[in-house]
Each structure stands twice: as C-alpha cells, then as structure tokens.
Amino acid sequence: MQLIRDITDSLRLDLDECAIHSPEYGNGLADHLPMLLHAMHALGASPERRAAYVSQYAQRLEPRYTATLSTTSWRDLRGNIDAFDLLDKKFSARIAAEGRDAVLRDLLPALMPGVGASAFHGLIRCGHAVTARHDGELARGLAYWAAAWFKLLPYEEAGDLPVPTLDLATWVACAHELVTTADTEPPRIVLRMKAWAASPQFAGLAPALRADRDTLDVVARFAATLYAQTGNFTVMHMVTSVHALLVLRPWFEYPVLAARWFGVSLFAALRAARLTHEQIAHALHALAAPNPASETPLPSWDVLAAGAIASDDDHAAKIVYSSRALFEMLGDEVFHAAAARGVLVQAKSG
C-alpha cells in the first residue's frame, strides 16, 4: 500500500466544511475531524465512508464563535483560545497575499516555543493541512496552535536556550526521574505536561538534549518503538507530532533549533505518559538494535489501513497514517509495528 497523494475535490470540500467548528469542545478537547478526514483519505477511505464518519463525529463539536479583542498583534494573541477566529482570519489573509511558504517561514519559529499546545494538536493539524495542500485548513491549524500556545520554559528566543549536554538515552532517563509537588494526575495530557514542567529540575534538563539534523528521525524511531511496545496514549501523540514536524521541517531556517524546542515539550510529555523505567529501558534497547523486527507477523499495510478506515475511534486513522508516512520516509519496520499496535489498541478501546 502506498499512501494516496492525489488530493480530491471531495476532500477539499470536507475540509472546507470543517471551518464551521470551534477548534475545541468539551472544555478543552481538540477537534480531530479535519486531521481524521485527511488521514482517512490518505489511507484510501471513500467519500461515503468519510461522510459517515463526519455524521457521527461532528455531533460532539461546538460551533465556531467570534470574540471581541483589542490587540491586533498575532504574537500578543498567543495563548488566548478566544482569539482563534481572529487569528484564522489574519493567517488566511496573509496566506492569500504572501503565499503559504512565506507565511510558514515567518510564523513557525515564533510558534515552536509553544509547540506542546493542546498536546501537540496544533502542530499535528498543520502537518495534515500542509500535506492536504489546503490553505484554509492550514490557516486554521496555525490559528489553533497560536491560540492554544503555551510556554513550558520562561524564554523563547533562540539564544536563551542553554547549551545541550545529554544524549538521548540519558535525557529520556532524566525525564523519568523528574519530581514535582504539582498535581500530575489530570486526565488531559497537556495539563499533566504543565504539571511536570513545574518541577525544579525541568528548566535545566528539558532543553539539554543534544540535537542535530538527524535528531527528529531518531526521536521518531524511539517514539514508534515505545508505542509499539506499550500502546501508550500519550506516546501515540509523540509519534504523530514528530511526523508533523518532519513534514514542516523544510520551512524552518534553523531545523535543529526547531528540534530543540520540540524536545522541551517532548520531555514533559515523556513524564506525563506515566511510563515505567522498564518500558523506557526496553524501548531504548530496541532502538539500539539494527531495524528491530516484530516478534510476531504483522498485518499488511492494506489490512491496517482497512481497519483504521472502519474504526470510529478518534485516533486509529491518524496513527496508521503517520506510521505509514514515517515508514516511507525512514524505512524502519518499527513504524509498521506501531501502526499494528494502533489498530489493536483502538479496536480494544472501542
């Protein structure tokens, strides 16, 4: 199976219709519908199947609203979820006037210090929008990233990040050893990330991962390895978010700096995932092996795609799509295992 790359008129119409919804519902849950529609399309879902999915998913969504805001600077609107509509209009106008490439190059550096927004869903939504080549959905993805934006560190300028000193294995182990007096048990990922960022160790350790141009590739393999072994819900978002950042990497003037900012939020997510020391150690060991193979035969990509398309779960199509795309990018069988785990986990949860 190859991911479908031709963008159809029916998908464009599907994404157009997503504009009527608020980016969040149920007191802070992210609207997954545009991401799911693109993922299902890429995996081969028919327009009829996508329409059926919309009919059941959209029932939970809330209508988009407009808030009256005094500031006109988009940077000043970061972190204000009520600013989504205004930010969308600003970014839509800029994309129409300047083009997608120029807008991405300008906005992404200022968004990366808050890349953990909505448990990475702003980033993920942008990754889907770019691949779908839909400027309206891209504007909404950027607007959501900005509106949900938050910093886990007290600075955001490139020169403020401390010198990185840790390799991946040491850095991951440090994440597991974080301690804090904050409440780390909220149900939402992003709230747990914020709680762990309150640890007195966080500011020194989170940006300490040594990064180069291959770091995101290695992080993708690590996240997929960890997810294939655990099926952990938070780790699944690590897989889909690093895929989205790899999609966006061509628009970063300084991709290594982007990887470092991503690492800061990833550090918090690793602790928020509630993983055991044994799970982390097992994943790091497997990562060090040459292209680790699954212990059992995996379903074909076609079978996994069909399972994801048939699922009514919010995440099945997204994890299979991202895993397949990462497999095509990096050629590692661990992404096949991650996709298989994703279909299995979502089938059990459903």
C-alpha positions as CSV (number, residue, x, y, z in Angstrom):
1,M,0.0,0.0,0.0
2,Q,1.2,3.5,-0.9
3,L,-0.4,6.5,0.8
4,I,-2.8,8.2,-1.6
5,R,-1.2,11.5,-2.7
6,D,-3.7,13.0,-5.1
7,I,-5.9,15.5,-3.2
8,T,-9.5,15.1,-4.4
9,D,-12.2,17.7,-4.7
10,S,-14.3,15.8,-2.2
11,L,-11.5,16.0,0.5
12,R,-11.2,19.8,-0.2
13,L,-14.9,20.1,0.4
14,D,-14.7,18.1,3.5
15,L,-12.0,20.3,4.9
16,D,-13.9,23.5,3.8
17,E,-16.8,22.3,5.9
18,C,-14.7,21.9,9.0
19,A,-14.4,25.7,9.2
20,I,-17.7,26.0,11.0
21,H,-16.5,24.3,14.1
22,S,-14.7,25.6,17.2
23,P,-11.1,24.1,17.4
24,E,-12.0,22.7,20.8
25,Y,-15.1,21.1,22.5
26,G,-15.9,19.6,25.9
27,N,-13.8,22.1,27.9
28,G,-10.5,21.8,26.1
29,L,-10.6,18.7,23.9
30,A,-9.2,19.2,20.4
31,D,-11.3,18.8,17.3
32,H,-9.7,15.9,15.4
33,L,-12.1,15.9,12.5
34,P,-10.0,17.7,9.8
35,M,-7.0,15.6,10.7
36,L,-9.0,12.4,10.6
37,L,-10.6,13.3,7.3
38,H,-7.2,13.8,5.7
39,A,-5.7,10.6,7.3
40,M,-8.7,8.5,6.2
41,H,-8.4,9.9,2.6
42,A,-4.7,9.2,2.5
43,L,-5.4,5.6,3.6
44,G,-8.0,5.2,0.9
45,A,-11.3,5.9,2.5
46,S,-14.2,6.5,0.1
47,P,-16.1,9.8,0.2
48,E,-19.1,7.9,1.6
49,R,-17.1,6.5,4.5
50,R,-15.8,9.9,5.3
51,A,-19.3,11.3,5.2
52,A,-20.5,8.6,7.6
53,Y,-17.6,9.4,10.0
54,V,-18.5,13.1,9.9
55,S,-22.1,12.4,10.7
56,Q,-21.2,10.7,14.0
57,Y,-18.1,12.7,15.0
58,A,-19.5,16.2,14.4
59,Q,-22.2,15.7,16.9
60,R,-19.8,16.4,19.7
61,L,-18.3,19.5,18.2
62,E,-19.2,23.1,19.1
63,P,-19.9,26.0,16.7
64,R,-17.2,28.5,16.0
65,Y,-17.6,31.8,17.7
66,T,-16.1,35.3,17.4
67,A,-14.7,37.2,20.4
68,T,-14.1,40.9,20.6
69,L,-10.4,41.5,21.2
70,S,-8.5,44.8,21.4
71,T,-5.0,43.8,20.2
72,T,-4.0,43.4,16.6
73,S,-0.6,41.7,17.0
74,W,-0.9,38.0,16.4
75,R,2.0,37.4,18.8
76,D,0.1,39.1,21.6
77,L,-2.8,36.8,20.9
78,R,-0.8,33.6,21.5
79,G,-2.2,31.5,24.3
80,N,-5.7,33.1,24.1
81,I,-8.1,30.4,22.8
82,D,-10.8,33.1,22.3
83,A,-8.5,34.5,19.6
84,F,-8.9,31.5,17.3
85,D,-11.3,33.2,14.9
86,L,-9.3,36.4,14.6
87,L,-6.1,34.5,14.2
88,D,-7.6,32.4,11.5
89,K,-8.7,35.5,9.6
90,K,-5.3,37.0,9.9
91,F,-3.5,34.0,8.7
92,S,-5.9,33.3,5.9
93,A,-5.4,36.8,4.6
94,R,-1.6,36.5,4.9
95,I,-1.5,33.2,3.0
96,A,-3.7,34.7,0.2
97,A,-1.4,37.7,0.0
98,E,2.0,36.3,0.6
99,G,1.7,32.6,-0.1
100,R,1.9,29.5,2.1
101,D,5.7,29.2,2.0
102,A,6.4,32.8,3.2
103,V,3.8,32.6,6.0
104,L,5.1,29.3,7.3
105,R,8.7,30.5,7.3
106,D,7.6,33.6,9.3
107,L,5.2,32.0,11.8
108,L,6.8,28.7,12.7
109,P,9.8,30.0,14.6
110,A,7.5,32.0,16.9
111,L,5.2,29.1,17.4
112,M,7.8,26.5,18.3
113,P,8.4,27.6,21.9
114,G,4.8,26.7,22.4
115,V,4.7,23.5,20.3
116,G,3.2,21.5,23.1
117,A,-0.1,23.4,22.6
118,S,-3.1,21.2,23.1
119,A,-0.8,18.1,23.4
120,F,0.8,18.9,20.1
121,H,-2.5,19.1,18.2
122,G,-1.8,22.5,16.7
123,L,1.4,21.1,15.2
124,I,-0.3,17.9,14.1
125,R,-3.2,19.8,12.5
126,C,-0.7,21.9,10.5
127,G,1.1,18.8,9.3
128,H,-2.1,17.3,7.9
129,A,-3.1,20.6,6.3
130,V,0.2,21.1,4.5
131,T,0.1,17.5,3.2
132,A,-3.5,18.0,2.1
133,R,-2.5,21.3,0.4
134,H,-5.5,23.1,1.8
135,D,-4.7,26.7,2.7
136,G,-7.9,27.3,4.6
137,E,-7.2,24.3,6.9
138,L,-3.5,25.4,7.3
139,A,-4.7,28.9,8.5
140,R,-7.0,27.2,11.0
141,G,-4.2,24.8,12.1
142,L,-1.8,27.7,12.6
143,A,-4.5,29.7,14.4
144,Y,-5.2,26.8,16.8
145,W,-1.5,26.3,17.5
146,A,-1.2,30.0,18.3
147,A,-4.5,30.2,20.3
148,A,-3.6,27.2,22.4
149,W,0.1,28.1,22.7
150,F,1.9,28.0,26.0
151,K,5.5,28.0,27.1
152,L,7.0,25.4,29.3
153,L,10.2,27.5,29.8
154,P,10.4,31.1,30.7
155,Y,12.1,32.2,27.5
156,E,11.5,31.9,23.8
157,E,14.5,33.4,22.0
158,A,17.0,31.1,20.3
159,G,19.9,32.4,22.2
160,D,18.3,31.8,25.6
161,L,18.3,28.0,25.3
162,P,21.2,26.6,27.4
163,V,23.9,24.6,25.8
164,P,22.7,21.0,25.3
165,T,24.8,18.3,27.0
166,L,22.8,15.0,27.1
167,D,22.5,12.1,24.6
168,L,19.0,10.7,24.0
169,A,19.2,7.8,26.4
170,T,20.4,9.9,29.3
171,W,17.9,12.7,28.5
172,V,15.0,10.2,28.5
173,A,16.1,8.7,31.7
174,C,16.2,12.2,33.3
175,A,12.6,12.8,32.2
176,H,11.5,9.7,34.1
177,E,13.3,10.9,37.2
178,L,11.5,14.3,37.4
179,V,9.8,15.1,40.7
180,T,7.3,17.8,41.5
181,T,4.7,18.7,44.1
182,A,2.2,19.7,41.4
183,D,-0.9,17.6,40.7
184,T,0.3,15.3,37.9
185,E,-2.9,13.2,37.5
186,P,-5.3,15.4,35.4
187,P,-6.9,13.3,32.6
188,R,-5.7,15.7,29.8
189,I,-2.2,15.2,28.5
190,V,-1.5,18.9,28.3
191,L,-2.3,19.6,31.9
192,R,0.0,16.8,33.0
193,M,2.7,18.3,30.8
194,K,2.3,21.6,32.5
195,A,2.4,20.0,35.9
196,W,5.7,18.2,35.2
197,A,7.1,21.4,33.8
198,A,6.7,22.9,37.3
199,S,9.4,20.5,38.5
200,P,12.5,22.4,39.7
201,Q,14.7,20.2,37.5
202,F,12.7,20.8,34.3
203,A,14.2,24.1,33.1
204,G,17.8,22.7,33.2
205,L,17.0,19.2,31.8
206,A,14.3,19.7,29.2
207,P,16.4,21.7,26.7
208,A,19.6,19.6,27.4
209,L,19.1,17.1,24.5
210,R,22.0,17.3,22.0
211,A,20.4,17.9,18.6
212,D,21.5,17.8,15.0
213,R,19.8,17.3,11.7
214,D,19.1,13.6,12.4
215,T,17.5,14.1,15.8
216,L,13.9,14.1,14.7
217,D,14.5,10.9,12.7
218,V,15.9,9.3,15.9
219,V,13.1,10.6,18.0
220,A,10.5,9.3,15.6
221,R,12.1,5.8,15.8
222,F,12.2,6.0,19.6
223,A,8.6,7.1,19.9
224,A,7.4,4.4,17.5
225,T,9.4,1.8,19.3
226,L,7.9,2.9,22.6
227,Y,4.4,3.0,21.2
228,A,4.7,-0.4,19.5
229,Q,5.7,-1.9,22.9
230,T,3.2,-0.1,25.2
231,G,0.3,1.3,23.2
232,N,0.5,4.3,25.5
233,F,-1.9,7.1,24.5
234,T,0.5,9.9,25.2
235,V,3.3,8.2,23.3
236,M,0.9,7.9,20.3
237,H,0.8,11.7,20.2
238,M,4.6,11.7,20.2
239,V,4.6,9.6,17.0
240,T,2.0,11.7,15.2
241,S,3.6,15.0,16.3
242,V,7.1,14.2,15.3
243,H,5.7,13.1,11.9
244,A,4.0,16.5,11.6
245,L,7.3,18.3,12.5
246,L,9.2,16.3,9.9
247,V,6.5,17.4,7.3
248,L,7.1,21.0,8.3
249,R,10.9,20.8,8.5
250,P,11.5,22.3,5.0
251,W,10.1,25.6,6.1
252,F,12.4,26.1,9.1
253,E,15.5,28.1,8.5
254,Y,17.0,26.5,11.6
255,P,15.6,23.0,11.8
256,V,18.0,22.0,14.6
257,L,16.6,24.8,16.8
258,A,13.1,23.6,16.0
259,A,14.1,20.1,17.1
260,R,15.3,21.5,20.4
261,W,12.1,23.3,21.1
262,F,10.2,20.2,20.2
263,G,12.4,18.3,22.7
264,V,11.4,20.6,25.5
265,S,7.7,19.7,25.2
266,L,8.6,16.1,24.4
267,F,10.4,15.9,27.7
268,A,7.3,16.9,29.6
269,A,5.2,14.5,27.5
270,L,7.5,11.6,28.4
271,R,7.0,12.2,32.1
272,A,3.3,12.8,31.6
273,A,3.0,9.4,29.8
274,R,3.3,7.6,33.2
275,L,5.8,5.1,31.7
276,T,7.7,2.7,33.8
277,H,11.5,2.5,34.0
278,E,11.4,-0.9,32.4
279,Q,9.3,0.3,29.4
280,I,11.7,3.1,28.7
281,A,14.7,0.9,29.1
282,H,13.2,-1.7,26.8
283,A,12.5,0.9,24.1
284,L,16.0,2.3,24.3
285,H,17.5,-1.1,24.0
286,A,15.3,-2.0,21.0
287,L,16.2,1.3,19.4
288,A,19.8,0.5,19.5
289,A,19.3,-2.8,17.6
290,P,19.5,-2.7,13.8
291,N,16.0,-2.2,12.5
292,P,14.3,-4.3,15.3
293,A,11.8,-6.8,13.9
294,S,8.4,-7.7,15.4
295,E,8.3,-10.9,17.3
296,T,5.0,-11.8,15.5
297,P,4.0,-11.4,11.9
298,L,2.4,-8.1,11.3
299,P,-0.8,-7.5,9.3
300,S,-0.2,-6.0,5.9
301,W,-0.4,-2.2,5.4
302,D,-3.6,-2.7,3.4
303,V,-5.2,-4.6,6.3
304,L,-4.1,-2.0,8.8
305,A,-5.5,0.8,6.5
306,A,-8.8,-1.0,6.2
307,G,-9.0,-1.4,10.0
308,A,-8.3,2.2,10.6
309,I,-10.8,3.4,8.0
310,A,-13.5,1.1,9.5
311,S,-12.8,2.3,13.1
312,D,-14.9,5.1,14.7
313,D,-12.1,5.9,17.1
314,D,-10.6,9.4,17.1
315,H,-7.0,8.2,16.6
316,A,-6.9,5.0,14.6
317,A,-6.6,6.6,11.2
318,K,-4.1,9.2,12.4
319,I,-1.6,6.7,14.0
320,V,-1.8,4.4,11.0
321,Y,-1.4,7.3,8.5
322,S,1.6,8.8,10.4
323,S,3.2,5.4,10.9
324,R,2.9,4.6,7.2
325,A,4.3,8.0,6.3
326,L,7.2,7.6,8.6
327,F,7.9,4.2,7.2
328,E,8.0,5.7,3.7
329,M,10.3,8.5,5.0
330,L,12.7,6.4,7.1
331,G,12.3,2.8,6.0
332,D,12.2,1.3,9.5
333,E,9.9,-1.6,10.2
334,V,9.2,-0.3,13.7
335,F,6.7,2.1,12.2
336,H,4.8,-0.9,10.8
337,A,4.7,-2.3,14.3
338,A,3.5,1.0,15.7
339,A,0.6,1.0,13.1
340,A,-0.4,-2.5,14.1
341,R,-0.4,-1.6,17.7
342,G,-2.5,1.5,17.0
343,V,-5.2,-0.6,15.2
344,L,-5.2,-3.2,18.0
345,V,-5.4,-0.6,20.8
346,Q,-8.2,1.4,19.2
347,A,-10.1,-1.8,18.5
348,K,-9.9,-2.8,22.2
349,S,-10.8,0.7,23.4
350,G,-13.8,0.7,21.1
